[in-house]
């Protein structure tokens, strides 16, 4: 069977996802996607007519993010019209799923050169959603909260409330969650200072070629445990809020399935993923294509996997996903040198580390979404690039990338660094 090789990985810096505050918030989402697509073309001397497909992740496909961003961004980037494109949604797992499908196409022999990635402009999602609601139009949450039949079968709550419920069930304290948040900021600050993201990050330019953003905008390196201890829990207000008109509260939705869980508000902005704008892309090719066109593979895709887990708790998919992809690859926990687990909430990664008994020094080595932000549809592609850069920096062999997704899902991927010589 052909192998799928990662030739290159690029991403934009992440910008604060708030209109009027973030450097990228005034831009079109397709512009961010086109930025990383054009970077792949320029860095690799890519003949875009040979690109079989652009597989793109975007979760909130509304307003400016509606339509087929994969195709439209390729056209915006100046790609040959023969480069097709498709856009998909697996909530937070969209970018990782796009990369998995791209690898599968190459490994099946159906395609030779595919670009995978994703975009999410949370500034647009929040702003657009707010304007639509202000007009009196309901906005679908995507979590089944408006579907009474689905909620009767699989109650689905607010994600932050789910995070707090899992912390209660696992006996993880607020102080432990905050220690994780502080460490994420410390690691991200070190990575930025040492230039660990320099190979992957490309600046965002405007139509006149002027730099709009060339650095990470979200991190708060001065974060301390003392400051986090003073923060008000972010999801307390949702606990006893009706999930829909005349519906159960978000607390009741969880307690209907887990009646013994006493949910206490714990997570806040310092222990939850940052709301940001960003895009990322990966160039994936077959070995034959790479050899014939002078492309040097940086890594190969070893295995991918997807799992479904409890939709009520929603965030616990990464552990079974990791176990499944390890089994597919014929590897063990001890074989993995770099773990990238999306920091949707501190409890997700904290539970992951405890359940798999991992060396904390190998997990999110350069910080995660708590410090750097989570551009939903792009994050999976971001994490693959981050893992690859870290393998090359540290000389490691294998990396495992996974993340929770709404609906109680988790995709996962294992990559292997191509060693020189």
matplotlib code that plots the C-alpha trace (Angstrom):
import matplotlib.pyplot as plt

x = [0.0, 1.3, 2.4, 1.3, 4.1, 3.9, 6.0, 5.3, 3.2, 2.3, 0.0, -0.9, -0.2, -3.3, -5.1, -7.6, -11.0, -12.9, -14.0, -12.3, -9.6, -7.9, -5.6, -7.2, -10.8, -11.5, -10.3, -12.3, -11.9, -10.9, -8.0, -6.5, -7.0, -5.5, -2.5, -1.4, -2.2, -0.1, 2.7, 2.7, 2.9, 5.8, 7.8, 7.7, 7.6, 4.2, 2.5, -1.0, -2.5, -1.2, -3.1, -5.7, -7.8, -7.9, -9.6, -10.5, -12.0, -14.3, -16.8, -19.1, -20.0, -22.1, -21.9, -18.5, -17.5, -20.3, -19.8, -16.9, -13.9, -11.5, -12.3, -12.9, -9.6, -7.7, -9.1, -8.3, -4.7, -4.3, -4.3, -4.9, -8.6, -7.9, -7.2, -10.5, -11.6, -14.1, -14.9, -16.0, -17.1, -16.2, -16.5, -13.1, -11.7, -12.3, -8.7, -7.3, -10.1, -9.2, -5.6, -6.7, -8.9, -6.1, -3.7, -6.3, -6.7, -3.0, -2.6, -5.4, -3.7, -6.6, -4.7, -1.0, -0.9, -3.5, -3.5, -5.4, -6.1, -8.7, -9.8, -11.8, -12.4, -14.0, -14.3, -16.7, -18.5, -19.3, -20.1, -22.3, -24.1, -24.8, -26.2, -28.4, -29.8, -30.4, -32.5, -34.7, -33.4, -32.4, -28.8, -28.2, -25.7, -24.6, -24.9, -28.5, -29.8, -32.6, -33.7, -36.0, -35.9, -32.1, -31.9, -34.2, -32.0, -28.6, -28.6, -25.9, -24.9, -22.7, -19.1, -17.8, -20.3, -19.2, -15.6, -16.6, -18.6, -15.7, -13.4, -15.9, -16.1, -12.3, -11.6, -9.5, -9.3, -9.5, -5.9, -4.7, -6.5, -4.9, -1.5, -2.0, -3.0, 0.0, 2.3, 0.7, 1.5, 5.1, 5.8, 4.2, 6.3, 9.5, 8.6, 8.0, 11.2, 13.3, 11.7, 10.2, 7.3, 9.3, 9.4, 5.6, 4.3, 3.8, 2.7, -0.7, -0.5, -3.2, -4.0, -1.3, 1.4, 1.5, 2.0, -1.2, 0.0, 3.3, 3.3, 1.1, -1.4, -3.2, -0.6, -0.4, 3.1, 2.7, 0.0, 0.4, -1.4, -2.3, -4.0, -5.9, -7.1, -8.9, -10.8, -14.5, -15.6, -16.7, -19.5, -21.3, -24.0, -24.8, -25.4, -29.0, -29.7, -32.4, -30.7, -33.6, -37.0, -38.9, -35.9, -33.9, -31.0, -27.5, -26.9, -30.0, -29.0, -25.9, -27.6, -30.3, -27.6, -25.2, -27.4, -24.7, -22.4, -22.3, -21.1, -19.0, -18.0, -14.2, -13.0, -12.4, -10.5, -7.2, -8.0, -10.0, -9.0, -8.6, -11.0, -8.9, -8.7, -6.3, -5.7, -3.3, -2.4, -0.4, 1.0, 0.6, 2.0, 2.7, 6.3, 6.3, 5.1, 7.5, 10.5, 9.5, 9.1, 12.0, 9.9, 11.5, 9.2, 9.4, 7.1, 4.9, 1.4, 1.5, -2.1, -5.4, -8.5, -11.8, -14.0, -17.3, -17.8, -20.4, -22.1, -23.4, -19.9, -18.7, -15.0, -13.7, -13.0, -9.2, -8.2, -10.0, -8.9, -5.3, -5.6, -7.3, -4.7, -1.8, -3.3, -3.7, -0.1, 1.2, 2.8, 2.6, 2.5, 6.2, 6.9, 5.5, 8.0, 5.6, 1.9, -0.3, -3.7, -5.9, -6.4, -10.1, -10.2, -7.5, -9.4, -9.3, -5.5, -5.1, -7.4, -5.6, -2.2, -3.6, -5.5, -2.5, 0.1, 2.1, 5.3, 4.1, 7.3, 6.2, 2.6, 2.0, 5.7, 5.3, 2.1, -1.4, -4.7, -5.1, -2.1, -2.1, -5.8, -8.1, -9.2, -11.7, -11.6, -7.9, -6.6, -6.1, -3.8, -2.0, -1.3, 0.1, 2.5, 3.5, 4.1, 6.3, 8.3, 8.9, 10.0, 12.5, 13.8, 14.1, 15.1, 12.0, 10.5, 6.7, 4.1, 0.4, -2.1, -5.7, -8.5, -12.0, -14.9, -18.5, -20.9, -18.5, -16.0, -12.2, -10.0, -6.4, -3.2, 0.3, 3.1, 6.7, 9.6, 11.7, 15.2, 18.0, 20.2]
y = [0.0, 3.5, 5.6, 9.2, 11.7, 15.1, 17.4, 20.6, 22.3, 25.9, 28.1, 31.7, 33.2, 33.1, 36.3, 37.3, 36.2, 39.4, 42.1, 45.4, 43.6, 41.0, 41.9, 39.5, 40.0, 42.4, 39.9, 37.4, 33.8, 32.8, 35.2, 33.3, 30.0, 31.4, 32.7, 29.2, 27.6, 30.2, 29.6, 25.9, 26.7, 29.2, 27.2, 24.0, 25.3, 23.6, 23.1, 23.7, 22.1, 18.8, 19.3, 16.6, 18.1, 20.6, 19.0, 21.7, 21.9, 24.6, 24.0, 27.1, 27.2, 30.4, 33.8, 34.5, 31.0, 29.4, 27.7, 25.5, 27.3, 24.6, 25.4, 29.2, 29.7, 27.7, 30.1, 33.1, 31.9, 31.8, 28.0, 26.5, 25.9, 22.2, 22.0, 20.9, 21.5, 20.3, 21.5, 19.3, 19.7, 17.4, 20.3, 20.8, 17.7, 19.1, 20.0, 16.7, 14.8, 16.7, 15.5, 12.0, 11.9, 13.4, 10.7, 8.0, 9.2, 9.0, 5.7, 4.2, 5.2, 7.3, 10.6, 11.7, 15.2, 16.6, 19.6, 19.4, 22.0, 24.3, 27.8, 29.2, 32.9, 32.9, 36.7, 36.2, 33.3, 35.2, 38.5, 36.9, 34.6, 37.6, 39.7, 36.8, 36.3, 40.0, 39.8, 37.2, 34.2, 31.1, 29.9, 26.2, 25.2, 22.0, 20.1, 18.9, 21.2, 22.3, 18.7, 17.4, 13.9, 13.8, 15.4, 12.8, 10.0, 11.6, 14.7, 17.2, 20.0, 23.1, 22.1, 24.1, 22.5, 19.1, 20.0, 20.8, 17.6, 15.5, 17.3, 16.4, 12.7, 12.4, 14.2, 16.9, 20.1, 23.7, 24.2, 21.2, 22.6, 26.0, 24.5, 23.0, 26.4, 28.1, 25.5, 25.8, 29.5, 28.9, 26.3, 28.5, 31.5, 29.4, 28.0, 31.5, 32.9, 30.0, 30.3, 26.8, 27.8, 29.8, 27.1, 26.7, 30.2, 32.5, 36.1, 37.3, 40.1, 42.4, 42.9, 45.6, 43.2, 44.9, 42.7, 42.4, 39.9, 38.0, 36.8, 35.0, 37.5, 35.4, 34.2, 35.7, 34.8, 36.7, 34.3, 33.1, 30.7, 33.6, 35.4, 32.3, 31.7, 35.0, 34.4, 33.7, 30.4, 31.0, 28.4, 28.9, 31.0, 28.1, 25.5, 26.4, 28.1, 26.4, 24.7, 25.7, 27.2, 25.3, 22.8, 21.3, 23.2, 22.3, 20.8, 18.7, 17.4, 15.9, 14.8, 13.0, 10.5, 10.9, 11.6, 11.3, 13.9, 17.2, 19.7, 22.6, 25.5, 25.3, 26.2, 29.8, 31.7, 30.6, 26.9, 26.9, 27.2, 30.6, 32.1, 33.0, 33.3, 31.2, 28.8, 25.9, 23.6, 20.5, 19.3, 15.5, 13.4, 9.9, 8.7, 8.4, 11.9, 13.3, 11.6, 12.5, 16.2, 16.7, 17.1, 16.0, 14.2, 15.3, 12.6, 9.8, 9.1, 5.9, 5.4, 7.3, 6.5, 7.9, 7.1, 8.0, 8.4, 9.5, 12.6, 13.8, 14.2, 15.1, 15.6, 12.1, 10.7, 11.4, 8.5, 5.7, 7.4, 7.2, 3.6, 2.8, 4.5, 2.9, -0.5, 0.2, 1.2, -1.7, 0.8, 1.3, 4.4, 4.1, 4.4, 8.0, 10.8, 13.7, 13.9, 16.8, 16.8, 19.8, 21.8, 22.4, 22.5, 21.7, 18.7, 17.0, 16.8, 16.3, 13.2, 12.0, 12.1, 10.3, 7.6, 6.7, 7.3, 9.6, 11.5, 15.1, 16.3, 14.7, 16.1, 19.5, 20.3, 23.8, 24.7, 24.4, 26.0, 27.4, 29.7, 29.9, 29.6, 27.2, 28.2, 25.3, 24.0, 24.7, 23.3, 19.7, 20.8, 23.2, 20.4, 18.1, 20.8, 21.6, 17.9, 17.6, 20.6, 19.2, 15.8, 17.5, 19.8, 17.0, 14.1, 12.1, 9.4, 9.2, 11.7, 11.1, 13.9, 13.8, 16.1, 16.0, 17.1, 18.0, 15.1, 13.0, 12.2, 12.2, 11.7, 10.7, 10.4, 9.0, 10.4, 9.3, 11.7, 10.9, 10.5, 11.9, 9.3]
z = [0.0, -0.8, 2.1, 2.8, 3.6, 5.2, 3.0, 4.8, 7.5, 7.9, 9.9, 10.6, 14.0, 16.2, 16.8, 19.6, 18.3, 19.0, 16.6, 17.4, 19.4, 17.3, 14.5, 12.0, 13.0, 10.0, 7.4, 5.4, 6.5, 3.0, 3.2, 6.1, 4.3, 1.1, 3.1, 4.2, 0.8, -0.9, 1.6, 0.8, -2.9, -2.5, -0.1, -2.1, -5.7, -6.0, -9.4, -8.1, -11.2, -9.7, -6.4, -6.5, -3.7, -0.9, 2.1, 4.6, 8.1, 9.3, 12.1, 12.1, 8.4, 8.7, 7.1, 5.7, 6.6, 4.7, 1.4, 0.4, 1.8, 0.6, -3.0, -2.6, -0.7, -3.3, -6.0, -3.8, -3.4, -7.2, -7.5, -10.9, -11.4, -11.6, -7.9, -6.4, -2.8, -0.2, 3.3, 6.3, 9.8, 12.8, 15.2, 17.0, 15.2, 11.7, 10.9, 12.1, 10.2, 7.0, 7.4, 8.1, 5.0, 2.9, 4.1, 3.4, -0.2, -0.8, 1.0, -1.0, -4.3, -5.4, -5.1, -5.2, -3.8, -1.4, 0.9, 4.2, 6.8, 8.3, 9.2, 12.0, 12.6, 16.1, 15.9, 12.9, 14.5, 17.7, 15.9, 13.3, 15.8, 18.0, 15.1, 14.0, 17.5, 17.9, 14.8, 16.6, 14.6, 16.4, 15.8, 15.8, 18.4, 16.6, 19.8, 19.5, 22.2, 19.9, 19.1, 21.8, 20.5, 20.4, 23.8, 25.2, 23.9, 24.4, 26.7, 25.6, 27.8, 27.6, 27.0, 30.0, 32.2, 30.9, 31.8, 35.3, 35.6, 34.5, 37.0, 39.7, 38.6, 38.4, 41.7, 40.0, 41.9, 40.8, 42.0, 39.9, 36.8, 37.4, 37.8, 34.3, 32.9, 34.3, 32.9, 29.4, 29.5, 30.7, 28.0, 25.2, 26.3, 26.2, 22.8, 21.4, 23.0, 21.5, 18.1, 18.2, 16.0, 13.5, 10.8, 10.6, 11.2, 8.2, 8.4, 7.3, 4.8, 3.5, -0.2, -0.4, 1.0, 4.4, 7.4, 9.4, 12.0, 12.4, 16.0, 18.5, 19.9, 22.6, 25.2, 28.6, 29.8, 33.1, 34.2, 37.8, 40.1, 42.3, 39.5, 38.3, 41.8, 41.8, 38.6, 38.6, 37.1, 33.6, 33.3, 36.6, 34.9, 32.6, 35.3, 36.0, 32.7, 30.5, 27.5, 25.3, 25.6, 28.3, 28.3, 31.1, 32.6, 31.5, 34.9, 34.7, 31.3, 32.8, 36.0, 34.0, 33.0, 35.9, 38.9, 41.5, 40.0, 42.0, 39.5, 40.9, 38.7, 38.3, 34.8, 33.7, 31.0, 32.5, 32.3, 29.0, 25.4, 24.0, 21.5, 18.4, 14.7, 12.6, 9.7, 9.1, 6.2, 5.5, 2.2, 1.9, -1.0, -2.1, -2.0, -5.8, -6.3, -3.8, -5.4, -9.0, -8.1, -5.7, -2.5, 0.7, 3.1, 6.8, 8.2, 7.3, 8.5, 10.5, 11.5, 12.0, 14.1, 15.1, 18.1, 19.5, 23.3, 25.7, 24.1, 27.5, 28.9, 25.4, 26.2, 27.1, 23.6, 23.4, 25.7, 23.7, 20.5, 21.5, 22.6, 19.2, 17.1, 19.1, 18.5, 14.7, 14.6, 16.6, 19.1, 22.8, 25.0, 25.6, 21.8, 21.6, 22.0, 21.5, 22.5, 21.3, 23.0, 22.4, 25.6, 25.1, 28.9, 31.4, 32.6, 29.2, 29.1, 32.9, 32.7, 29.5, 31.3, 34.3, 32.5, 30.2, 33.0, 30.8, 31.3, 31.6, 30.0, 26.7, 26.6, 24.9, 25.2, 23.8, 25.5, 24.1, 23.4, 26.9, 26.1, 22.4, 21.5, 19.7, 16.1, 16.1, 12.5, 12.1, 15.4, 14.4, 11.5, 13.8, 16.2, 13.5, 12.5, 16.1, 16.7, 13.6, 14.4, 17.9, 16.6, 14.4, 17.2, 19.8, 17.5, 18.5, 16.3, 16.9, 17.8, 18.6, 18.0, 19.3, 20.5, 21.8, 19.6, 20.3, 20.3, 22.2, 19.4, 19.0, 16.0, 16.4, 14.3, 14.7, 12.6, 12.3, 11.6, 8.6, 9.8, 7.7, 6.1]

ax = plt.figure().add_subplot(projection="3d")
ax.plot(x, y, z, "-o")
ax.set_aspect("equal")
plt.show()
